[in-house]
Amino acid sequence: MRNPTYPEIDPTTWEHPYDKAALAALRRIPKLDELLQLTLGSWSESNYLNSNREQLQQVTEKNAPGLNSIYTDLLKTFDVQSNWPLYIKNEPGINAYAVGFNDPFVTLTIDAAQLEKPLLRMILAHEIGHLLAGHGLYRTMLRFLLSVGWLSGVIPVKIPIYLGVTLAMLEWRRCSEFTADRASALAAGGAEPVVSVLNLFDDPETPFRPMMQSINDNIPEFMRPVIQDSLNGIRKLTQTHPDPSIRISELRNWCASPEFEAIRRGEYPKRGEVHLTVWQNQLQSEFGRLADDTTKGLKDIWNNWNPF
């Protein structure tokens, strides 16, 4: 069966309301743009690739013709004009992620790259959907904050602030998954192929899992009934993805809607027909500032964030 294509489709076509609302809330955080500039001011895709070169292998028609064909076909499905690279990372587990914002790329873990073609298509379509929807900037910032250990060297009074920003970004990232799921459904022509992938992930990952496990293992049994609800709340709050059951329900509802059928018939907003939202305009201006002004002192930014 021929794979669907969506010429000149605008990414707002598959934007989920949860994603839109969570991003609007995230951008209302005071001084977030300055933290963004501090965090990613010296970051670049090339630096990231160079520092991970031993773990990454770029997918080409020569070294992985099947995988390369799936990926390039999906770029055509969404009428992507850029040639975003695809890499396989020597990392265990089934995972994939979109990285970067100026020259973005997609990465598959080595285990994910071994999946059957239908599953690979859904996973790659999901990541392409993230990039097209403009998620790269904040998702890259969050990966950076979580991976480098932003608490190192932070004055204790700052910890609640940085933790609050991180939790807010995790909430948006969870909501952004609903948008990317819709992109996968468009590539599949329906919900069920995507559901088959979501069923692989029955335990959403969380960067705070070791801390949560330690607390759970060490609390006295007589205290468990008192704090169990709090622990469950923290566990939910720090998940990087929504529960698969919620994602599946949302996706099936959308794919059963007249909106989805209209898109499948080619009735969707085209690029250039959709006015940029406020946050998209702000992000575009930030791309320039990231390159032009990365020297603002850490002390000044920390003073701006100090609530006392």
Disulfide bonds with the S-S distance in Angstrom:
none
